[in-house]
Amino acid sequence: MPMEKVKAEIMAVIEPIIRATGNYLEDLTIQSAGKRRMITIIVDGDSHLNLDQVTVITKEISEVIENLQTLGDIPFTLEVTSPGIDRPLTLPRHWRKNLGHLVSISLLDGSEVKGRIGEATEVDAIIDESKISYSDIKKAVLEVEFK
C-alpha cells in the first residue's frame, strides 16, 4: 500500500482520539528504518503539553494503530511528541498559545522583526507595538530565552 494512503488511514483513526483530549494532530510522519517503520506523531494543544498528557495520548494511539491492517506485519516504533521550540508558528492558535514569548519573524518583503507576542487574532498579531498580518509573514519562530 502506498505510504500516503497508510498515513491518511492512520491520521483518520488517531485524529478523533487526539481531539477527544482537547488537542490537535499537528503532523504525522512515517519513515522506514531498515526492517522497521518509525511513526512520529506531533500533538499540540492550546497550552503547552506536559509529559503526563503525552503519555496518555501515546497509550491510546498505540492501542488503536497496533490493530490497523494497513500497517501489515512490518514492526513499527511509535513516537508521540509535542512541537519543538524550533517549529514555525503557522496557525493563529500557535500565536495565541505563545502570548508573551519572544518571536523572530521574516517578512515577505525581506525585513526582519523581533519582539514579544502581545495579542493574536485570526488574521494578525501584535508584536511589541506593531500589528503584523500573518499573510505578510514568510517564517516565524520562537526565540529561546534563558532567564
Secondary structure, DSSP 8 states (H G I E B T S, - for coil): --HHHHHHHHHHHHHHHHHHTTEEEEEEEEEEETTEEEEEEEEEESS---HHHHHHHHHHHHHHHTT-GGGTT--EEEEEE---TTS---SHHHHHHTTT-EEEEEETTS-EEEEEEEEE-SSEEEETTEEEEGGGEEEEEE-----
